[in-house]
Amino acid sequence: MRVVFFNRSYWPDFGATGQLLTELSQDLANEHGCEVTVVAGGGEKSFGLVSRERHEGVDILRAKETRLARRNFLGRFTNYLSYFFSAFWASFRIGRPGVVVGLTDPPIIGLVAWAAARRTGANFVFLCQDIFPEVASLLEDFRSERVNWVLERVNRFLVRRADRIIALGETMKRRLVEGKGASPDKIAVIHNWADSGLLSPGPKDNPFSREHGLHERFVVLHAGNIGLSQNLDPVLDVAAGLPDVTFLFIGDGVRKKPLDERSKERGLGNVRFVPYLSRERMRDSYATADVFIVSLKRGLAGYIVPSKLYGILAAGRPYVAAVEDDSEVASITREHECGLVVAPGDVGGMTHEISRLYRDRDLARRLGENARRASSHFERRKQVRAYHDLFQEQFRAHRSRENAALETSL
């Protein structure tokens, strides 16, 4: 079975979507015997528009792209367009796959994947990591009715033309059906995951916590992208009201620098920022946390599913989720009783619940144990198997169509 993915972010990118796609592609190739190609970004060092390499059993076509600063919309838009056109050129070098999968980085790359599928006779799967234009229209540095109109039409086109659609949760499935006109029969719900072998409950007193002087501190951790959708400014207000608690941000993103500057301006000595860590150090860094923060802007429920949640579950730590009631995070939290939910941006609510966990260590321990048990429902092998089975179904449909066409021609 030959599968081709189109997505800008891929190894060695630290972004969540890129890491998940890397793990999915490698597992399909090495555990399930698939021939996998990824048309990714990152080809800026090559002389031509497309370069080829192979990593961990996966063929990678690197489409050339610009690398302008992502802290403003114009820079991101230029990067997206350059990758889009280079990926279109790369699509003529993918051979004849049975399944072509379009993701949403950038939100229009599905058009290239759909065109490649139709040209090669493959089945087209639309994998919705995010839903547009809702995600774009709620970001603070972006306001364009014209671009939103285009993104809306593109997404409606893709869900209508896809042979199958993958949503990351039931709320996202509902958004696609009610908001984009997708057929519910086309949609498969497959959650993101964390590697429970890589991330598992560990001792708070470890090399990472000692290196940063955190082994005897109560630590609230936000790990992952520090971007526009996470709504992290209110967390600084929470930190200001809890001086005995250390708030640690691990990762990078367009909001990291402004948040760091604001925390220094306010003299918040209990707020720290650490860059992305290697995979080998993730277990210790997660184990340093007493509580995690999961935060999402109001209005994004179902349009984004924070993948960081699954790593927190695997690490067996409690968390406070500042999310909407109908979000996938809230649903998982309440079903498995593994965290506490407050409204998005609710400074008082976050402060109260973090203080509650600070005082009641038995509650924190119980929620953490429930989190680890919940992680078994979202284990990497199980989720990859679900992808494999869906792709195999589409591959068989592709082969049946090819055989029927051959018989007709004879």
N, C-alpha and C positions, 0 to 999 in steps of 0.2 A: 504494500500500500504506500503510494507516494503522496505526501502532504506538503503543501507550500503555505507558509504564513507570511503575511505582509503586516509589518509593524515597525515603526522607527526605532523604538527602544528595544534593545537586546544586549546580551553579554558583550562587553563588560559593564554595561550601564547599571547603576545602582538603583534606578527607579523601580518601584514595585511591579509595574506592568512588565518591564523588561526582565526582571528576575523571575517572575512567574512564567513568562513565555520561554525563558531559557530552561527552566526546570521541566516544563511540559515537553519541549522539543527534544531535550536530551533523553528524557524517560521514554518517549515514544520511540526514539531511535534505538536506545540501548536495552530497554526492558521489553519492548513490544515488536521489535524488528521492523519498524517502519523506515522508509526513506524520507527524510525530512529536510526541507530547504526553508530558510528564513531570509526574506528580503528585508534587511534592516538598514538603519542609518549608520553613520560613523565612517563613511568612506571618504572623508575629506582629505586623507593623506594619499589617496591614490591619484594617478595621473588622469585616468579616464573617469567616466561617469559611474562605472560599476567595477568593483573588484571582487574576487572570490577567495574564500578561505574555508577551512574546515576546523571545527572545534568540538570535541567530545561527541563525535559521531554525527554531527549536524553540518550540512553544507550551508554556508552563509554568503549571500550576495550583498555586499556593502554598497548601498546607493549613496552617492556623494550628496552632501548637504552642507549648508552654511552652519556656522557655530556662533551666531550672534548672541549677545547677552539676553537671557530669558526673563530679565526683570521688567520688561515692558512688552506690550502686545505686539508692536512692530517687529521686534527681534524674534519672538516666537512665531509670528505669522510668516516671516521670511524663511526661517528654518524649516517650517512645515512645508511650504511651497517648494523649496529646493529639493527636499526629500521626495515629495510627491512626484515631481517630474522625473527625477532620477530613478525612482522605483518603477515608474511606468516603463522607462527604457529597460530596466532590469527584468521586467516581466516577460520580455521576449527571450530570456535566457533560462527559463525555468523548465524547459522540456514539456512533457505531457503528464502532469500529475492527475491523480484521480479526485483529489479534494483540494480546494483552495480556500484558505481562511483569511478573512480580513478583520483586523482589530480596529481600534479607534484612536491610534496615535500616529498621525494626526486624524481628526474626525472625518476627513474625506478620503483616507487611504482605502476604504472599502470599495470605492469606485474603481481603483486600479485592480484590486483583487477580483471584483465582479467581472471586469472586462477580460482579465486573464483567464478566469474560469470559463467564460463563454467562448473565448477564442480557442482554448485547448479542449473544450468539451467536458471539463471537470465539473463537479458539483461545488456550489458556492455556499460556504458557511460564514455567517456574520456573527463574530464574537464581540459582544457589547461590554467592554470594560467600563465605558462611560456612555451616557446618552446626551446627544447634542440636539438643539442649541442650548438646552436648559443649563448645562454645566458652564458654557461660555458666557451666557447672559447674566449669570449671578456673580461673575468675577469682577472685582472692583476696578480693574484697569481696562475694562472692555465694554464698549457700548456701540453697537453698530446694528441697526435694524436690517440693513441690507445683507450683511454677512449672516446674521441669525436666520433670515429668510432662506438663504442658500443652504445653510446647514440643516434646517428643517426639511427642505425638499430632498436633500441628499439622504438623510436618514429614513424618510418615508420611502424613498426609492429602494434603498438597500433592504429594508425589512420586507418590502413587497417582492423583491426579486430573489431573495435568498432562498436556497433550498432548505436550510435549517438556520435557526437563530439560537445563540447561547446567551442566557441571562445569568447574572451572578446571584440572584435571589428572587424570591416570590414578589417582593415589592417592585423590583426592576422589571419582572415579567409583566406585572400589572401596568406599569408605566408604558411599556412597549405596546401592549394591547389597546389600552384606553387612549394613550396620547399619540401613538404613531400608526395605529391601524394594523398592527401585526396580527397575523392569525395565531391564536393560542396553540393550535395544533402543531405549528412549526417550532415552537419555543421549547428548549430544554433548559432546565435550571441546573447549573453546575457551579457550586461554590468555589471560591478561591481557597487556598490552603496554606499551611505552614508545614515545614519538614519537622515532624516530631522527633526525628533522630538528631537533628541539628539543635533544635530548641526543646529543652526539657527542664523541669524544675531543678534548680541548683542552689547552692548555699550563697547567702548574701555576702558573706566574708569570702571574697575571691580576689584573684589578681587585679581585675579591673576596678573593683570597688576600693581596694587598698591604694591603687595607683592614683585614684582621684579623691581619696580621703572620704569615701562615702560609706564605708563598712559599718560605721556607728551612727549614720544619719538616716532619718526617715526620708525616703526618696520617692518623688512622684515623677514618672518618666513618660515623655512623649518620644517615640522612636519612629523614624521614617521621614517622608516628605514634609518639609516645612513650607507649605505652599499657600495659595490663595483660597483654597476651599476648606482648609482645616479650622479656620476661625480661632486662631490661637491667641489673639490679642487679649481676650478676656482672661486667659490663663495667667497673664502677668498681673492682672488685678487680684486674682486669687492668691498668687504668690506674695503680693504686698500685704495681704491680710494674714498670712501664715509664715511668719519669719523663721519659725523653728523647723520648717519643712524645706527640703532642697528640691527644686524643680529643675530637672535635667532634660534637655532637648538633644537627642542624637539624630543627626541627619543633615540635610541641606535643602535648599529650595529658595524661591524668590522672596519669601518673607523672613528668612533667617537673619539677614543683615539688619533690616528695620526693627525686628524684635529684639535683637541683641543691643542695638543702639538705644532703644527705648528703655530696656531694663537697666542699662548703665546710667541713663539720664535720671531714672527714678531711684538710683542707688540700691537696686535689688541684689544684694550680695548673695541671696539664696537661689539665684537663677544662673544656670550654667549651660553652655552650648558646646557640644562635642561633634566633630565631623563624623561622616559615615564610617563604620568600623568594618573590618574584614569579617567574613563569615565565621572564621575560627573564634572571634571574640564576641559573637552575638550572644551565646549562652550566658557568659559571665555578665555582660552588660544588662541583659534582661533580668538576670537573677539579682542584680543590684537593686532593682525596683521593689518597693513595697506596694506601690499602687501605680497603675498606668492611667493615662488620659487618652480617650478617644473623642475627637471633636470634629464636627461637621457643620458647615453653615446651614442655617434654616433655608428650606426650599430645595435641598439637594438629595433628600431621602429617595432612594430608588434610582436616582440618576448616577450616583456614585456609591460604591460599597467599599469602605475603608479596609483594605487588605491587611492592615496592621493588626486587626482584631484577631486573626487566626494565629499569628505569632504569639500574641499575649495569652491566648488559650493554651497553646502548646507549652508555654513557659510556666503555666500554673500560677499565674498572678491575678489578683483582683483588679478591677478597673472601674473608673467613673466615666460613663459615656454621656457626653453632652450632645445628644442627637434627638431627632424627632421621633414621636411615638410609633409612626408607621415605617420606620427604617428597618433594614435588615439587622443592624446592630442591636436595636432595642428588642426585636423579636427573639434573636438568639440569646440575649442577656436574660430575658425574662423566662424563656423556655428552660434554660439550664441553670438559672439562679447563680450566675457567675460574676455579676457586676452590679453596679448601681446606675440608674438612668436619671438624668436631669435634662431640662430643656436646653436647646442650643444657646450658647452664650450666657447661660444663667450663672453669674458670678457667685451669688449667694448660695445657689444649689450646689455648685461644685465645692465651694468652701465648706459647706455643711457636711457633705458626704465624705470628703477627704479627711476632715476632722473626725468624723465618726469612725473611719477606718484606722485613723491614728490612735484613737482611744480604745477601740475594740479590736484587739489583735486576733481574738478568736473568730470574729466575723470575717476579718480579712483572710485568715487561714482557710476558713470554710469556703468562701467564695473562690479562692485560688484552687482549692482541691476540685471544686465543681468545674472550674475552667479547664483544668487538665483533662477531666473526664469528658467534657464537651468536645475537646479537640479531636477525639477519636472519630467524630462524625465528619470531620473535615481533614482527614489525613491525606497526605500527598498521593500515596499509591491509589487510594480509593477514588480520588478526584481525577487523576490521570487515566485510570481505567474507564471512567465515565466518558472522558473525551475520546479515548481510543474506540470505545464501542460505538459512539455516535459517528465518528469518522469512518469506521468500518461499514456501518450501515449506508453511509453516503457513497463510499467506494463501491460497494456491491451494486447500488443503484446505477452508478456511473458505468460499471462493467456490463450490467444488463442492457443498458441503453446502447453501449458500443456493440455488443453482440447482436442485438436486434437490428441495428443499422447494417451490420455486416451481412446478416442473413438476407435482408431486404435487397442489398446490392448484388448478392449472388443469385 
